[in-house]
Amino acid sequence: MSLSTYTVTGMTCGHCVSSVKEEVGEVPGVTGVEVDLATGRVDVSGETLDDAAIRAAIKEAGYQVTS
């Protein structure tokens, strides 16, 4: 199992968290998504993680990845 952590800016509420979880959760290979609204931290777990696809999913949700 792999784990990747991202810092995401622009999230301000529970709806933001849900949007990110939904979009990232649809990326093939992703089995779990945990979002900490206070810190902007997004932890993604799965067997094989496609960094570019995860970053694209976060962007699709309307947010920016800073790291």
mmCIF file of the N, C-alpha and C atoms, coordinates in Angstrom:
data_MODEL
# 
_entry.id   MODEL 
# 
loop_
_atom_site.group_PDB 
_atom_site.id 
_atom_site.type_symbol 
_atom_site.label_atom_id 
_atom_site.label_alt_id 
_atom_site.label_comp_id 
_atom_site.label_asym_id 
_atom_site.label_entity_id 
_atom_site.label_seq_id 
_atom_site.pdbx_PDB_ins_code 
_atom_site.Cartn_x 
_atom_site.Cartn_y 
_atom_site.Cartn_z 
_atom_site.occupancy 
_atom_site.B_iso_or_equiv 
_atom_site.pdbx_formal_charge 
_atom_site.auth_seq_id 
_atom_site.auth_comp_id 
_atom_site.auth_asym_id 
_atom_site.auth_atom_id 
_atom_site.pdbx_PDB_model_num 
ATOM 1   N N  . MET A 1 1  ? 0.853   -1.183 0.000   1.00 0.00 ? 1  MET A N  1 
ATOM 2   C CA . MET A 1 1  ? 0.000   0.000  0.000   1.00 0.00 ? 1  MET A CA 1 
ATOM 3   C C  . MET A 1 1  ? 0.891   1.235  0.000   1.00 0.00 ? 1  MET A C  1 
ATOM 4   N N  . SER A 1 2  ? 0.508   2.200  -0.824  1.00 0.00 ? 2  SER A N  1 
ATOM 5   C CA . SER A 1 2  ? 1.236   3.469  -0.916  1.00 0.00 ? 2  SER A CA 1 
ATOM 6   C C  . SER A 1 2  ? 0.448   4.568  -0.226  1.00 0.00 ? 2  SER A C  1 
ATOM 7   N N  . LEU A 1 3  ? 1.159   5.585  0.243   1.00 0.00 ? 3  LEU A N  1 
ATOM 8   C CA . LEU A 1 3  ? 0.524   6.753  0.845   1.00 0.00 ? 3  LEU A CA 1 
ATOM 9   C C  . LEU A 1 3  ? 1.186   8.001  0.280   1.00 0.00 ? 3  LEU A C  1 
ATOM 10  N N  . SER A 1 4  ? 0.371   8.916  -0.223  1.00 0.00 ? 4  SER A N  1 
ATOM 11  C CA . SER A 1 4  ? 0.869   10.206 -0.709  1.00 0.00 ? 4  SER A CA 1 
ATOM 12  C C  . SER A 1 4  ? 0.163   11.306 0.043   1.00 0.00 ? 4  SER A C  1 
ATOM 13  N N  . THR A 1 5  ? 0.894   12.365 0.352   1.00 0.00 ? 5  THR A N  1 
ATOM 14  C CA . THR A 1 5  ? 0.330   13.502 1.075   1.00 0.00 ? 5  THR A CA 1 
ATOM 15  C C  . THR A 1 5  ? 0.468   14.752 0.230   1.00 0.00 ? 5  THR A C  1 
ATOM 16  N N  . TYR A 1 6  ? -0.605  15.529 0.191   1.00 0.00 ? 6  TYR A N  1 
ATOM 17  C CA . TYR A 1 6  ? -0.654  16.769 -0.575  1.00 0.00 ? 6  TYR A CA 1 
ATOM 18  C C  . TYR A 1 6  ? -1.104  17.899 0.332   1.00 0.00 ? 6  TYR A C  1 
ATOM 19  N N  . THR A 1 7  ? -0.633  19.103 0.050   1.00 0.00 ? 7  THR A N  1 
ATOM 20  C CA . THR A 1 7  ? -1.140  20.296 0.716   1.00 0.00 ? 7  THR A CA 1 
ATOM 21  C C  . THR A 1 7  ? -1.994  21.036 -0.301  1.00 0.00 ? 7  THR A C  1 
ATOM 22  N N  . VAL A 1 8  ? -3.245  21.266 0.075   1.00 0.00 ? 8  VAL A N  1 
ATOM 23  C CA . VAL A 1 8  ? -4.226  21.841 -0.845  1.00 0.00 ? 8  VAL A CA 1 
ATOM 24  C C  . VAL A 1 8  ? -4.713  23.177 -0.286  1.00 0.00 ? 8  VAL A C  1 
ATOM 25  N N  . THR A 1 9  ? -4.756  24.193 -1.138  1.00 0.00 ? 9  THR A N  1 
ATOM 26  C CA . THR A 1 9  ? -5.240  25.506 -0.709  1.00 0.00 ? 9  THR A CA 1 
ATOM 27  C C  . THR A 1 9  ? -6.627  25.759 -1.279  1.00 0.00 ? 9  THR A C  1 
ATOM 28  N N  . GLY A 1 10 ? -7.377  26.606 -0.564  1.00 0.00 ? 10 GLY A N  1 
ATOM 29  C CA . GLY A 1 10 ? -8.684  27.028 -1.038  1.00 0.00 ? 10 GLY A CA 1 
ATOM 30  C C  . GLY A 1 10 ? -9.855  26.336 -0.369  1.00 0.00 ? 10 GLY A C  1 
ATOM 31  N N  . MET A 1 11 ? -9.599  25.296 0.412   1.00 0.00 ? 11 MET A N  1 
ATOM 32  C CA . MET A 1 11 ? -10.695 24.595 1.092   1.00 0.00 ? 11 MET A CA 1 
ATOM 33  C C  . MET A 1 11 ? -11.105 25.388 2.335   1.00 0.00 ? 11 MET A C  1 
ATOM 34  N N  . THR A 1 12 ? -12.413 25.651 2.464   1.00 0.00 ? 12 THR A N  1 
ATOM 35  C CA . THR A 1 12 ? -12.871 26.466 3.584   1.00 0.00 ? 12 THR A CA 1 
ATOM 36  C C  . THR A 1 12 ? -14.007 25.841 4.391   1.00 0.00 ? 12 THR A C  1 
ATOM 37  N N  . CYS A 1 13 ? -14.574 24.726 3.913   1.00 0.00 ? 13 CYS A N  1 
ATOM 38  C CA . CYS A 1 13 ? -15.748 24.174 4.607   1.00 0.00 ? 13 CYS A CA 1 
ATOM 39  C C  . CYS A 1 13 ? -15.868 22.670 4.359   1.00 0.00 ? 13 CYS A C  1 
ATOM 40  N N  . GLY A 1 14 ? -16.863 22.071 4.977   1.00 0.00 ? 14 GLY A N  1 
ATOM 41  C CA . GLY A 1 14 ? -17.114 20.652 4.822   1.00 0.00 ? 14 GLY A CA 1 
ATOM 42  C C  . GLY A 1 14 ? -17.437 20.255 3.394   1.00 0.00 ? 14 GLY A C  1 
ATOM 43  N N  . HIS A 1 15 ? -18.088 21.134 2.660   1.00 0.00 ? 15 HIS A N  1 
ATOM 44  C CA . HIS A 1 15 ? -18.405 20.846 1.261   1.00 0.00 ? 15 HIS A CA 1 
ATOM 45  C C  . HIS A 1 15 ? -17.119 20.735 0.450   1.00 0.00 ? 15 HIS A C  1 
ATOM 46  N N  . CYS A 1 16 ? -16.161 21.580 0.753   1.00 0.00 ? 16 CYS A N  1 
ATOM 47  C CA . CYS A 1 16 ? -14.860 21.525 0.079   1.00 0.00 ? 16 CYS A CA 1 
ATOM 48  C C  . CYS A 1 16 ? -14.204 20.161 0.312   1.00 0.00 ? 16 CYS A C  1 
ATOM 49  N N  . VAL A 1 17 ? -14.230 19.718 1.557   1.00 0.00 ? 17 VAL A N  1 
ATOM 50  C CA . VAL A 1 17 ? -13.650 18.423 1.918   1.00 0.00 ? 17 VAL A CA 1 
ATOM 51  C C  . VAL A 1 17 ? -14.338 17.309 1.131   1.00 0.00 ? 17 VAL A C  1 
ATOM 52  N N  . SER A 1 18 ? -15.661 17.350 1.081   1.00 0.00 ? 18 SER A N  1 
ATOM 53  C CA . SER A 1 18 ? -16.422 16.330 0.359   1.00 0.00 ? 18 SER A CA 1 
ATOM 54  C C  . SER A 1 18 ? -16.076 16.317 -1.126  1.00 0.00 ? 18 SER A C  1 
ATOM 55  N N  . SER A 1 19 ? -15.934 17.498 -1.707  1.00 0.00 ? 19 SER A N  1 
ATOM 56  C CA . SER A 1 19 ? -15.605 17.597 -3.132  1.00 0.00 ? 19 SER A CA 1 
ATOM 57  C C  . SER A 1 19 ? -14.253 16.962 -3.432  1.00 0.00 ? 19 SER A C  1 
ATOM 58  N N  . VAL A 1 20 ? -13.261 17.262 -2.603  1.00 0.00 ? 20 VAL A N  1 
ATOM 59  C CA . VAL A 1 20 ? -11.926 16.707 -2.807  1.00 0.00 ? 20 VAL A CA 1 
ATOM 60  C C  . VAL A 1 20 ? -11.963 15.192 -2.626  1.00 0.00 ? 20 VAL A C  1 
ATOM 61  N N  . LYS A 1 21 ? -12.625 14.723 -1.568  1.00 0.00 ? 21 LYS A N  1 
ATOM 62  C CA . LYS A 1 21 ? -12.709 13.275 -1.328  1.00 0.00 ? 21 LYS A CA 1 
ATOM 63  C C  . LYS A 1 21 ? -13.380 12.556 -2.494  1.00 0.00 ? 21 LYS A C  1 
ATOM 64  N N  . GLU A 1 22 ? -14.446 13.143 -3.007  1.00 0.00 ? 22 GLU A N  1 
ATOM 65  C CA . GLU A 1 22 ? -15.178 12.516 -4.105  1.00 0.00 ? 22 GLU A CA 1 
ATOM 66  C C  . GLU A 1 22 ? -14.324 12.431 -5.366  1.00 0.00 ? 22 GLU A C  1 
ATOM 67  N N  . GLU A 1 23 ? -13.715 13.540 -5.758  1.00 0.00 ? 23 GLU A N  1 
ATOM 68  C CA . GLU A 1 23 ? -12.920 13.565 -6.987  1.00 0.00 ? 23 GLU A CA 1 
ATOM 69  C C  . GLU A 1 23 ? -11.694 12.646 -6.890  1.00 0.00 ? 23 GLU A C  1 
ATOM 70  N N  . VAL A 1 24 ? -10.963 12.747 -5.789  1.00 0.00 ? 24 VAL A N  1 
ATOM 71  C CA . VAL A 1 24 ? -9.754  11.939 -5.637  1.00 0.00 ? 24 VAL A CA 1 
ATOM 72  C C  . VAL A 1 24 ? -10.123 10.463 -5.477  1.00 0.00 ? 24 VAL A C  1 
ATOM 73  N N  . GLY A 1 25 ? -11.221 10.188 -4.800  1.00 0.00 ? 25 GLY A N  1 
ATOM 74  C CA . GLY A 1 25 ? -11.659 8.813  -4.608  1.00 0.00 ? 25 GLY A CA 1 
ATOM 75  C C  . GLY A 1 25 ? -12.001 8.093  -5.895  1.00 0.00 ? 25 GLY A C  1 
ATOM 76  N N  . GLU A 1 26 ? -12.264 8.826  -6.963  1.00 0.00 ? 26 GLU A N  1 
ATOM 77  C CA . GLU A 1 26 ? -12.593 8.232  -8.257  1.00 0.00 ? 26 GLU A CA 1 
ATOM 78  C C  . GLU A 1 26 ? -11.360 7.894  -9.100  1.00 0.00 ? 26 GLU A C  1 
ATOM 79  N N  . VAL A 1 27 ? -10.193 8.327  -8.651  1.00 0.00 ? 27 VAL A N  1 
ATOM 80  C CA . VAL A 1 27 ? -8.957  8.033  -9.385  1.00 0.00 ? 27 VAL A CA 1 
ATOM 81  C C  . VAL A 1 27 ? -8.654  6.537  -9.240  1.00 0.00 ? 27 VAL A C  1 
ATOM 82  N N  . PRO A 1 28 ? -8.404  5.848  -10.350 1.00 0.00 ? 28 PRO A N  1 
ATOM 83  C CA . PRO A 1 28 ? -8.089  4.412  -10.281 1.00 0.00 ? 28 PRO A CA 1 
ATOM 84  C C  . PRO A 1 28 ? -6.908  4.138  -9.358  1.00 0.00 ? 28 PRO A C  1 
ATOM 85  N N  . GLY A 1 29 ? -7.054  3.130  -8.502  1.00 0.00 ? 29 GLY A N  1 
ATOM 86  C CA . GLY A 1 29 ? -5.995  2.740  -7.579  1.00 0.00 ? 29 GLY A CA 1 
ATOM 87  C C  . GLY A 1 29 ? -6.132  3.346  -6.195  1.00 0.00 ? 29 GLY A C  1 
ATOM 88  N N  . VAL A 1 30 ? -6.927  4.406  -6.062  1.00 0.00 ? 30 VAL A N  1 
ATOM 89  C CA . VAL A 1 30 ? -7.104  5.062  -4.763  1.00 0.00 ? 30 VAL A CA 1 
ATOM 90  C C  . VAL A 1 30 ? -8.101  4.255  -3.935  1.00 0.00 ? 30 VAL A C  1 
ATOM 91  N N  . THR A 1 31 ? -7.696  3.919  -2.700  1.00 0.00 ? 31 THR A N  1 
ATOM 92  C CA . THR A 1 31 ? -8.582  3.174  -1.813  1.00 0.00 ? 31 THR A CA 1 
ATOM 93  C C  . THR A 1 31 ? -9.031  3.988  -0.601  1.00 0.00 ? 31 THR A C  1 
ATOM 94  N N  . GLY A 1 32 ? -8.342  5.111  -0.339  1.00 0.00 ? 32 GLY A N  1 
ATOM 95  C CA . GLY A 1 32 ? -8.716  5.946  0.800   1.00 0.00 ? 32 GLY A CA 1 
ATOM 96  C C  . GLY A 1 32 ? -8.260  7.372  0.633   1.00 0.00 ? 32 GLY A C  1 
ATOM 97  N N  . VAL A 1 33 ? -9.084  8.305  1.132   1.00 0.00 ? 33 VAL A N  1 
ATOM 98  C CA . VAL A 1 33 ? -8.750  9.731  1.081   1.00 0.00 ? 33 VAL A CA 1 
ATOM 99  C C  . VAL A 1 33 ? -9.128  10.340 2.424   1.00 0.00 ? 33 VAL A C  1 
ATOM 100 N N  . GLU A 1 34 ? -8.161  10.952 3.094   1.00 0.00 ? 34 GLU A N  1 
ATOM 101 C CA . GLU A 1 34 ? -8.412  11.651 4.352   1.00 0.00 ? 34 GLU A CA 1 
ATOM 102 C C  . GLU A 1 34 ? -8.035  13.115 4.157   1.00 0.00 ? 34 GLU A C  1 
ATOM 103 N N  . VAL A 1 35 ? -8.931  14.007 4.554   1.00 0.00 ? 35 VAL A N  1 
ATOM 104 C CA . VAL A 1 35 ? -8.698  15.441 4.375   1.00 0.00 ? 35 VAL A CA 1 
ATOM 105 C C  . VAL A 1 35 ? -8.768  16.139 5.730   1.00 0.00 ? 35 VAL A C  1 
ATOM 106 N N  . ASP A 1 36 ? -7.748  16.936 6.037   1.00 0.00 ? 36 ASP A N  1 
ATOM 107 C CA . ASP A 1 36 ? -7.732  17.757 7.249   1.00 0.00 ? 36 ASP A CA 1 
ATOM 108 C C  . ASP A 1 36 ? -7.957  19.202 6.805   1.00 0.00 ? 36 ASP A C  1 
ATOM 109 N N  . LEU A 1 37 ? -9.156  19.697 7.021   1.00 0.00 ? 37 LEU A N  1 
ATOM 110 C CA . LEU A 1 37 ? -9.529  21.037 6.575   1.00 0.00 ? 37 LEU A CA 1 
ATOM 111 C C  . LEU A 1 37 ? -8.642  22.110 7.197   1.00 0.00 ? 37 LEU A C  1 
ATOM 112 N N  . ALA A 1 38 ? -8.326  21.983 8.473   1.00 0.00 ? 38 ALA A N  1 
ATOM 113 C CA . ALA A 1 38 ? -7.562  23.009 9.184   1.00 0.00 ? 38 ALA A CA 1 
ATOM 114 C C  . ALA A 1 38 ? -6.166  23.204 8.601   1.00 0.00 ? 38 ALA A C  1 
ATOM 115 N N  . THR A 1 39 ? -5.529  22.115 8.189   1.00 0.00 ? 39 THR A N  1 
ATOM 116 C CA . THR A 1 39 ? -4.159  22.211 7.683   1.00 0.00 ? 39 THR A CA 1 
ATOM 117 C C  . THR A 1 39 ? -4.081  22.167 6.162   1.00 0.00 ? 39 THR A C  1 
ATOM 118 N N  . GLY A 1 40 ? -5.168  21.750 5.505   1.00 0.00 ? 40 GLY A N  1 
ATOM 119 C CA . GLY A 1 40 ? -5.160  21.593 4.056   1.00 0.00 ? 40 GLY A CA 1 
ATOM 120 C C  . GLY A 1 40 ? -4.470  20.316 3.612   1.00 0.00 ? 40 GLY A C  1 
ATOM 121 N N  . ARG A 1 41 ? -4.220  19.438 4.554   1.00 0.00 ? 41 ARG A N  1 
ATOM 122 C CA . ARG A 1 41 ? -3.519  18.186 4.255   1.00 0.00 ? 41 ARG A CA 1 
ATOM 123 C C  . ARG A 1 41 ? -4.482  17.150 3.686   1.00 0.00 ? 41 ARG A C  1 
ATOM 124 N N  . VAL A 1 42 ? -4.069  16.525 2.585   1.00 0.00 ? 42 VAL A N  1 
ATOM 125 C CA . VAL A 1 42 ? -4.854  15.457 1.957   1.00 0.00 ? 42 VAL A CA 1 
ATOM 126 C C  . VAL A 1 42 ? -3.958  14.229 1.868   1.00 0.00 ? 42 VAL A C  1 
ATOM 127 N N  . ASP A 1 43 ? -4.343  13.161 2.577   1.00 0.00 ? 43 ASP A N  1 
ATOM 128 C CA . ASP A 1 43 ? -3.618  11.896 2.542   1.00 0.00 ? 43 ASP A CA 1 
ATOM 129 C C  . ASP A 1 43 ? -4.374  10.935 1.643   1.00 0.00 ? 43 ASP A C  1 
ATOM 130 N N  . VAL A 1 44 ? -3.678  10.383 0.673   1.00 0.00 ? 44 VAL A N  1 
ATOM 131 C CA . VAL A 1 44 ? -4.283  9.467  -0.295  1.00 0.00 ? 44 VAL A CA 1 
ATOM 132 C C  . VAL A 1 44 ? -3.573  8.122  -0.184  1.00 0.00 ? 44 VAL A C  1 
ATOM 133 N N  . SER A 1 45 ? -4.360  7.057  -0.034  1.00 0.00 ? 45 SER A N  1 
ATOM 134 C CA . SER A 1 45 ? -3.779  5.727  0.056   1.00 0.00 ? 45 SER A CA 1 
ATOM 135 C C  . SER A 1 45 ? -4.326  4.847  -1.061  1.00 0.00 ? 45 SER A C  1 
ATOM 136 N N  . GLY A 1 46 ? -3.526  3.833  -1.421  1.00 0.00 ? 46 GLY A N  1 
ATOM 137 C CA . GLY A 1 46 ? -3.939  2.908  -2.461  1.00 0.00 ? 46 GLY A CA 1 
ATOM 138 C C  . GLY A 1 46 ? -2.799  1.999  -2.857  1.00 0.00 ? 46 GLY A C  1 
ATOM 139 N N  . GLU A 1 47 ? -3.089  1.063  -3.743  1.00 0.00 ? 47 GLU A N  1 
ATOM 140 C CA . GLU A 1 47 ? -2.081  0.115  -4.193  1.00 0.00 ? 47 GLU A CA 1 
ATOM 141 C C  . GLU A 1 47 ? -1.085  0.775  -5.144  1.00 0.00 ? 47 GLU A C  1 
ATOM 142 N N  . THR A 1 48 ? -1.577  1.426  -6.171  1.00 0.00 ? 48 THR A N  1 
ATOM 143 C CA . THR A 1 48 ? -0.720  2.153  -7.107  1.00 0.00 ? 48 THR A CA 1 
ATOM 144 C C  . THR A 1 48 ? -1.338  3.536  -7.290  1.00 0.00 ? 48 THR A C  1 
ATOM 145 N N  . LEU A 1 49 ? -0.574  4.552  -6.945  1.00 0.00 ? 49 LEU A N  1 
ATOM 146 C CA . LEU A 1 49 ? -1.096  5.913  -6.997  1.00 0.00 ? 49 LEU A CA 1 
ATOM 147 C C  . LEU A 1 49 ? -0.467  6.681  -8.152  1.00 0.00 ? 49 LEU A C  1 
ATOM 148 N N  . ASP A 1 50 ? -1.313  7.310  -8.944  1.00 0.00 ? 50 ASP A N  1 
ATOM 149 C CA . ASP A 1 50 ? -0.879  8.128  -10.078 1.00 0.00 ? 50 ASP A CA 1 
ATOM 150 C C  . ASP A 1 50 ? -0.891  9.591  -9.627  1.00 0.00 ? 50 ASP A C  1 
ATOM 151 N N  . ASP A 1 51 ? 0.303   10.114 -9.336  1.00 0.00 ? 51 ASP A N  1 
ATOM 152 C CA . ASP A 1 51 ? 0.417   11.472 -8.801  1.00 0.00 ? 51 ASP A CA 1 
ATOM 153 C C  . ASP A 1 51 ? -0.253  12.497 -9.704  1.00 0.00 ? 51 ASP A C  1 
ATOM 154 N N  . ALA A 1 52 ? -0.017  12.408 -10.995 1.00 0.00 ? 52 ALA A N  1 
ATOM 155 C CA . ALA A 1 52 ? -0.598  13.378 -11.931 1.00 0.00 ? 52 ALA A CA 1 
ATOM 156 C C  . ALA A 1 52 ? -2.121  13.308 -11.922 1.00 0.00 ? 52 ALA A C  1 
ATOM 157 N N  . ALA A 1 53 ? -2.672  12.099 -11.855 1.00 0.00 ? 53 ALA A N  1 
ATOM 158 C CA . ALA A 1 53 ? -4.127  11.941 -11.840 1.00 0.00 ? 53 ALA A CA 1 
ATOM 159 C C  . ALA A 1 53 ? -4.728  12.481 -10.554 1.00 0.00 ? 53 ALA A C  1 
ATOM 160 N N  . ILE A 1 54 ? -4.039  12.292 -9.435  1.00 0.00 ? 54 ILE A N  1 
ATOM 161 C CA . ILE A 1 54 ? -4.534  12.807 -8.149  1.00 0.00 ? 54 ILE A CA 1 
ATOM 162 C C  . ILE A 1 54 ? -4.509  14.333 -8.158  1.00 0.00 ? 54 ILE A C  1 
ATOM 163 N N  . ARG A 1 55 ? -3.419  14.903 -8.645  1.00 0.00 ? 55 ARG A N  1 
ATOM 164 C CA . ARG A 1 55 ? -3.328  16.365 -8.736  1.00 0.00 ? 55 ARG A CA 1 
ATOM 165 C C  . ARG A 1 55 ? -4.413  16.925 -9.664  1.00 0.00 ? 55 ARG A C  1 
ATOM 166 N N  . ALA A 1 56 ? -4.676  16.232 -10.764 1.00 0.00 ? 56 ALA A N  1 
ATOM 167 C CA . ALA A 1 56 ? -5.717  16.658 -11.700 1.00 0.00 ? 56 ALA A CA 1 
ATOM 168 C C  . ALA A 1 56 ? -7.098  16.578 -11.053 1.00 0.00 ? 56 ALA A C  1 
ATOM 169 N N  . ALA A 1 57 ? -7.325  15.559 -10.243 1.00 0.00 ? 57 ALA A N  1 
ATOM 170 C CA . ALA A 1 57 ? -8.611  15.407 -9.559  1.00 0.00 ? 57 ALA A CA 1 
ATOM 171 C C  . ALA A 1 57 ? -8.832  16.529 -8.551  1.00 0.00 ? 57 ALA A C  1 
ATOM 172 N N  . ILE A 1 58 ? -7.785  16.905 -7.842  1.00 0.00 ? 58 ILE A N  1 
ATOM 173 C CA . ILE A 1 58 ? -7.890  18.018 -6.883  1.00 0.00 ? 58 ILE A CA 1 
ATOM 174 C C  . ILE A 1 58 ? -8.189  19.311 -7.634  1.00 0.00 ? 58 ILE A C  1 
ATOM 175 N N  . LYS A 1 59 ? -7.526  19.513 -8.753  1.00 0.00 ? 59 LYS A N  1 
ATOM 176 C CA . LYS A 1 59 ? -7.777  20.704 -9.572  1.00 0.00 ? 59 LYS A CA 1 
ATOM 177 C C  . LYS A 1 59 ? -9.213  20.692 -10.103 1.00 0.00 ? 59 LYS A C  1 
ATOM 178 N N  . GLU A 1 60 ? -9.682  19.508 -10.548 1.00 0.00 ? 60 GLU A N  1 
ATOM 179 C CA . GLU A 1 60 ? -11.048 19.366 -11.031 1.00 0.00 ? 60 GLU A CA 1 
ATOM 180 C C  . GLU A 1 60 ? -12.070 19.732 -9.955  1.00 0.00 ? 60 GLU A C  1 
ATOM 181 N N  . ALA A 1 61 ? -11.727 19.434 -8.704  1.00 0.00 ? 61 ALA A N  1 
ATOM 182 C CA . ALA A 1 61 ? -12.612 19.781 -7.582  1.00 0.00 ? 61 ALA A CA 1 
ATOM 183 C C  . ALA A 1 61 ? -12.616 21.280 -7.304  1.00 0.00 ? 61 ALA A C  1 
ATOM 184 N N  . GLY A 1 62 ? -11.637 22.002 -7.896  1.00 0.00 ? 62 GLY A N  1 
ATOM 185 C CA . GLY A 1 62 ? -11.597 23.447 -7.755  1.00 0.00 ? 62 GLY A CA 1 
ATOM 186 C C  . GLY A 1 62 ? -10.551 23.990 -6.819  1.00 0.00 ? 62 GLY A C  1 
ATOM 187 N N  . TYR A 1 63 ? -9.524  23.176 -6.507  1.00 0.00 ? 63 TYR A N  1 
ATOM 188 C CA . TYR A 1 63 ? -8.523  23.574 -5.534  1.00 0.00 ? 63 TYR A CA 1 
ATOM 189 C C  . TYR A 1 63 ? -7.125  23.419 -6.107  1.00 0.00 ? 63 TYR A C  1 
ATOM 190 N N  . GLN A 1 64 ? -6.146  24.008 -5.431  1.00 0.00 ? 64 GLN A N  1 
ATOM 191 C CA . GLN A 1 64 ? -4.763  23.983 -5.892  1.00 0.00 ? 64 GLN A CA 1 
ATOM 192 C C  . GLN A 1 64 ? -3.906  23.147 -4.957  1.00 0.00 ? 64 GLN A C  1 
ATOM 193 N N  . VAL A 1 65 ? -3.007  22.367 -5.543  1.00 0.00 ? 65 VAL A N  1 
ATOM 194 C CA . VAL A 1 65 ? -2.022  21.615 -4.761  1.00 0.00 ? 65 VAL A CA 1 
ATOM 195 C C  . VAL A 1 65 ? -0.771  22.461 -4.654  1.00 0.00 ? 65 VAL A C  1 
ATOM 196 N N  . THR A 1 66 ? -0.298  22.693 -3.430  1.00 0.00 ? 66 THR A N  1 
ATOM 197 C CA . THR A 1 66 ? 0.899   23.518 -3.251  1.00 0.00 ? 66 THR A CA 1 
ATOM 198 C C  . THR A 1 66 ? 2.129   22.682 -3.005  1.00 0.00 ? 66 THR A C  1 
ATOM 199 N N  . SER A 1 67 ? 1.946   21.403 -2.682  1.00 0.00 ? 67 SER A N  1 
ATOM 200 C CA . SER A 1 67 ? 3.135   20.539 -2.502  1.00 0.00 ? 67 SER A CA 1 
ATOM 201 C C  . SER A 1 67 ? 2.744   19.096 -2.773  1.00 0.00 ? 67 SER A C  1 
# 
